[in-house]
Amino acid sequence: MKKVLVYVFTLVFLLSCQKSELEFSCNPVINAFVSEHREELSGITANELASYDLQLQKAIFNSWDYQKKRNAWIDKFNYVLIHIPFTESEKAHIQTLIGQINEDYFLKENIEKNLEIRSRFAAEWINYSINELGWSKQFIAFMVYRLYTDQTKFNSELSMLRSIGTTTKADSEGDCDCNVSYDFCGNSNCFSRGCTISTGCGWLWSMTCDGCCY
């Protein structure tokens, strides 16, 4: 399986993002890999997920059932509450978020039905994080746009992005890897492109992947 992953990582930036009916990723190589190994990947933990390339992380997450998706985020928040020295106000803010993630939060029909309500909550939660708690956009991204429990892994991702420049160029096409309304692209921005995957980007990876970072 490791050899296959090397092959995936080699090709991930070489394939264009296209309008398609691919289920887990708009990159056909990643989509095929996750489809083929879906049963095996359903058994990995959130910590194990963090060892994969970000685009593969999102595709694997998309292949999980709604209960495993919820458990992954709840476990992440409970972990950071224990391991990061938050203030009482910060802890309460995170608990408010946990309280929003009910048992059916990641059911597809609920995501579609409650999109407006969730978007409004996300905007209010993020605004409070910035204006009242003084959190940086980078730390907010670590909290709600990535499943990492270890900040050093997120920092490593950012270092890699800085070393290669922007993930895609404005005059070229790349993988559909972000949500144009709520997401984080490092020093780049998320712009709409000709691709859509129903979930896996943005707020708690519950929003559509409808743009590319460049």
N, C-alpha and C positions, 0 to 999 in steps of 0.2 A: 504493500500500500504506500510506503514511503516513496518508492520510485515513481509511482503514479503521481504523487503530490508534487514531486520535482518537475514532472512534465507539465502539470497544471500550472504551476507558478511560472514556468518558462513561457507558456502561451497566453497567460491571462491578460497581458497588456498588448498582445498582437492582434486580437480579434475585435472586430467592431461591434458596437452596440446597435442593434437593429430592432425594429418592430417585429415582435414574434409572439408565440404563445408558449415560450419556455416558462416552466413552472417555478423554478427556484432561483435562476439567475439569467440575465440576458446574455451572459457569456456562454456560448453553447458547450464549450469544453467543461467548464465548472458545472453547468446544469447536468450534463451527461454523467459526470463523475458522481455527483450527489445522488442522482437518480439510481445509478448502479449500486451504490454503497449505502443507500438510505437506511436499511435495517441496521447495519453496523454503526452508522453515525448516530442513530437514534439512542444509542446507549452511552455516548460520551457525556462527560460532565461539562458544566460551564467553564470550569478551569481548564479542562482539556481543549475546549473550543478555542480558547484564547491563544493557543499555540499555532493556530492556522493563520494563513494570510487573511486579511480583513474581508475581501470579497468572498472567499470560501467560507469564512465564519458566517456571513449573512445568508449565504445559500443553504448552509447546513441548518441554521436557525429556521429558515423558511420551511425546511422539510420536517421539522418537529411538529408534534401535535400541540394544540393550544394550551394544554396543561403543563407540558414540559417548558414551553416558552414562558409561561407565567412563573413557574418555579425557578427558572434560570435568573430572571430579574429580581424576584424576591430574595433569592439566595445572595445575589450580588449586593443588594442594598443592606441586608442583614450583616454581611461580611464587612462592608465598609463602615457600618455603624460601630462595629467592634474594633476595627483596626485603624481607623482614622480619628484623631482627637477633635471631634466636632464640639461646638458649643451647644448649649441646650436648645437655642433657637434653631440651629442647623439640624439637630436631631429631630426636632418637632417638624421641621420642614420636610425632611425625608420621610418621616412617619406619615405625613399627610399624603405624600405620593404613594407610599405602600398601600395606604387605605383606599386609594383609587383603583388599584389593580385587583379587581374582584376575580372570582373563579372563572368567569367566562370572558375575561377582558380580551383575550386573543382569538376568540371565535371569529371567523371571517365575517359572519353576518352582523355581529356586534360592532366590529371595526367599521364596517360600511355604514351602519345605522347611526353610530354615535360619533362620527368623524368631527362634526362641528363642535360638539360638547368637549371632546378630547382636545381638539385644537385650541379651544378657549382656555381650558385648564392648563395646557402646556404653556401657552403664552403667559398666563398669570403666574405659574410656578417659576418660569424662567425669569420673568421680570422681578419677582420677589428675590430670587437668588442673586441677581445683579444689584438691584437697588437697595435692598435691605441687608443682605448678607455679604455683599461685596465679592461674590464669586466671579472668577474670570470666565470668559467664554470657553476657554480650554478646559477648566475644571467642570463646567456644566456639561461639556461634551463627554468628558470621562464618565460623568454620572448617568446621563440619559441617552447618549448617542453611541455608546460603546458598552460591551458586556465585560470588559476587563474588570477584574477585582484588584489588580495590581497596577498602580499608576505608572510604574517603570515600563510596563509593556506598552502603554499608551504613548509614553514619551519616546519609546523606541520607534513606534509607528511614525510619529511626527518627525523624528530625526531622519528617517528613511525618506519621507516625502520631501523634506528640505534638501536632501542630498541629490535627489533626482529631479528637482524642480516641480512644477505643477504636474498633476497626474495626467492630464490630457491637455492638448493645445486647442485654442479656440477654433482653429481652422481644420481640425481633425476630429474623428469620432472615437470615443472610448466606451468602456463599459458603463452602463447605467448604474451609478453607485451612490446616489444621494437623493434626498428629498428637497425640492426647491424651496419649501416653506420652513421646515425645521430640520436642520442637519449641520454638520461640521466638516469642512474641507481643509482644515489647517489654514494656510495663508491664501488659499484659493477660494472660489465661490462656486455654488451649485447653480448651474444653468440648465434649463429645459433642453432635452434632446429627443431624438425620435425613438424612445424606448420606454417601456413601462413594465415593472414587475409589481404585483399587487401589494406585497409587504416586504419588509426587510430593511427599511431605511428610516431615517428621522427618529422621531420620538419613540423610545423604547422599541425601535425596529418594527413598529406597528403601522407605519405609513408606506405609501407607494415609493418605489424607486423610480423617479420620473425625471432625473437629471444627471448631469456629469460634473465632476469637480474639475474646474480649469480657471 
